[in-house]
Amino acid sequence: MNTKLTLTIEQDVIQKAKDYAKGKNRSLSDIIENYLKSLTKEDNRKKKTKLSPIVQSLKGSFKMPIDFDYKEELRKGLEEKYL
């Protein structure tokens, strides 16, 4: 069931959004509805994700140095493995 919604948005933002929607051959309502769906879907996904008991017990047991560069460590590990 669709319901009408009234929003207060700056006029130039509305015009840019309408132009964007027209360029994508979609309605502005459709774009906004899908955006809101993606926002609420993400929130639900975060709430449903639970850590397993083993992972939960390990959480916080490892403290990394502030200047730790995981990309550099990954590169070193891959170099050692393949070179």
C-alpha positions in Angstrom: 0.0 0.0 0.0 1.4 3.4 -1.0 1.0 6.4 1.3 1.7 10.0 0.5 4.6 11.6 2.3 5.4 15.3 2.5 9.0 16.4 2.9 10.6 19.8 3.3 13.8 19.9 1.2 15.8 22.8 -0.3 14.5 23.7 -3.7 17.8 23.3 -5.5 18.3 19.8 -4.0 14.8 18.8 -5.2 15.6 20.0 -8.7 18.9 18.2 -8.9 17.2 15.0 -7.6 14.5 15.3 -10.2 17.1 15.8 -12.9 19.0 12.7 -11.6 15.8 10.6 -11.6 14.9 11.7 -15.1 18.4 10.8 -16.3 17.9 7.3 -14.8 14.4 6.9 -16.2 13.0 6.5 -12.7 10.7 8.5 -10.5 12.0 10.4 -7.6 9.6 8.6 -5.4 11.0 5.3 -6.5 14.6 6.4 -5.8 13.7 7.7 -2.4 11.7 4.6 -1.5 14.6 2.3 -2.5 17.0 4.4 -0.5 14.9 4.2 2.6 14.5 0.4 2.1 18.3 0.0 1.9 18.7 2.1 5.1 16.3 0.0 7.0 17.5 -3.3 5.6 21.0 -2.5 6.7 19.8 -1.7 10.3 17.9 -5.0 10.4 21.0 -6.9 9.2 23.1 -5.4 11.9 20.6 -6.3 14.6 20.3 -9.9 13.4 24.0 -10.6 13.1 25.1 -12.4 16.3 28.6 -13.6 17.1 29.0 -17.3 17.8 29.9 -18.1 21.4 33.5 -18.9 20.5 34.0 -15.6 18.6 32.2 -13.7 21.4 34.7 -15.2 24.0 37.6 -14.0 21.9 36.3 -10.5 21.3 38.6 -7.9 22.7 41.4 -10.4 23.6 43.8 -9.0 21.0 45.0 -5.4 21.1 46.7 -4.0 18.0 49.2 -1.2 18.1 47.7 2.2 17.0 50.1 2.4 14.1 49.4 -1.2 12.9 49.1 -1.3 9.1 47.2 -4.5 8.2 47.7 -4.0 4.4 51.5 -3.9 4.9 51.3 -7.0 7.1 49.2 -8.8 4.5 51.6 -7.8 1.7 54.5 -9.2 3.8 52.7 -12.4 4.5 51.9 -12.9 0.8 55.4 -12.1 -0.3 56.8 -14.7 2.2 54.3 -17.3 0.9 54.7 -16.8 -2.8 58.2 -15.4 -3.3 
